[in-house]
Amino acid sequence: KHMPDFITTTHLVEVCGLGRDGILKSIKVSKYEALKLWDKIAKQLGLLGVCVFVWNSNTRQFIVLNWKAIVDEVAYSKRKHGGPLAFENDGNEYYPLDWERLKDKAQLVGAWD
């Protein structure tokens, strides 16, 4: 169900987006657990692991983060919020990740001009 979106010569790539509030909400608990496994599989296959491409439609910027940065930010989110939050409409649990913190940890920051 939660297979990364793209395969490159070096990484499995998961693509996410966020909007005006600057909070990435697409790292659901189930997706996080699956991507953790995919990161291990990718490394066993000789790749560098999973990376995450995030598009911010409000600022028209994008970032690329390695898996360790995502793991670190999920850990921070758990400490800050006492665990995952849940969407009101369907109850799916997710880790809210802040755009500015993600940008600071990104391997690549770019903009759509």
C-alpha positions in Angstrom: 0.0 0.0 0.0 2.7 2.5 0.9 5.4 1.9 -1.7 7.6 4.9 -2.5 6.5 6.9 -5.6 9.7 6.7 -7.6 12.9 4.7 -7.9 16.1 6.4 -9.0 19.6 5.1 -9.4 20.4 6.1 -5.8 17.1 6.3 -3.8 13.5 5.3 -3.4 11.6 8.6 -3.4 8.4 9.5 -1.6 6.6 12.6 -2.8 4.6 14.7 -0.4 3.0 18.2 -0.3 1.8 20.8 2.1 -0.2 24.0 2.0 -0.8 27.3 3.7 -0.4 26.2 7.3 3.2 25.0 6.7 2.6 21.7 8.4 3.3 18.4 6.5 0.5 16.1 7.4 1.0 13.3 4.9 3.4 11.2 7.0 0.7 9.0 8.5 1.8 6.4 11.0 1.1 3.6 8.6 3.1 5.3 5.8 6.0 6.0 8.2 6.2 2.3 9.3 6.1 1.1 5.7 8.7 3.6 4.5 11.0 2.6 7.4 10.8 -1.0 6.0 11.4 0.3 2.4 14.5 2.2 3.6 15.9 -1.1 4.9 15.1 -2.9 1.7 16.6 -0.1 -0.4 19.9 -0.4 1.5 19.9 -4.2 1.2 19.6 -3.6 -2.6 22.6 -1.3 -2.6 20.7 2.0 -2.7 21.2 4.9 -0.3 17.7 4.4 1.1 14.4 6.4 1.1 14.4 10.1 0.5 11.4 12.4 0.7 10.6 15.2 -1.8 8.2 17.8 -0.3 6.4 20.5 -2.4 5.1 23.6 -0.6 2.4 25.0 -2.8 2.1 28.1 -0.8 5.7 29.2 -1.1 6.4 27.4 -4.4 9.5 25.8 -2.8 10.6 22.2 -2.6 13.0 20.3 -0.4 14.6 16.8 -0.4 15.3 15.1 2.8 17.1 11.9 3.6 15.3 9.2 5.7 17.3 10.1 8.9 16.0 13.6 8.8 12.4 12.3 8.6 13.1 9.9 11.5 14.5 12.8 13.5 11.6 15.1 12.8 9.0 12.3 13.6 10.8 11.8 16.9 10.6 15.6 17.6 6.9 15.6 16.6 6.2 12.7 19.0 7.9 14.6 21.9 6.2 17.9 21.0 2.7 16.5 20.6 2.9 13.4 22.9 2.5 11.1 19.9 0.7 11.3 16.6 -2.3 13.5 15.9 -5.4 12.2 14.2 -7.5 13.6 11.4 -11.0 14.5 12.5 -12.7 13.2 9.4 -11.3 9.6 9.3 -9.2 9.2 12.5 -6.0 8.4 10.5 -3.0 9.2 12.7 -0.2 11.3 11.3 3.0 13.1 12.5 2.7 16.9 12.0 6.1 18.1 10.6 6.9 21.8 10.4 8.1 23.2 7.1 10.7 25.5 8.6 12.3 22.7 10.6 12.2 20.4 7.5 13.8 23.1 5.4 16.7 23.4 7.9 17.4 19.7 7.7 17.0 19.4 3.9 19.8 18.1 1.6 18.3 20.3 -1.1 16.1 23.4 -1.1 14.8 24.8 -4.3 12.1 27.0 -5.8 9.8 27.0 -8.8 10.4 30.3 -10.4 
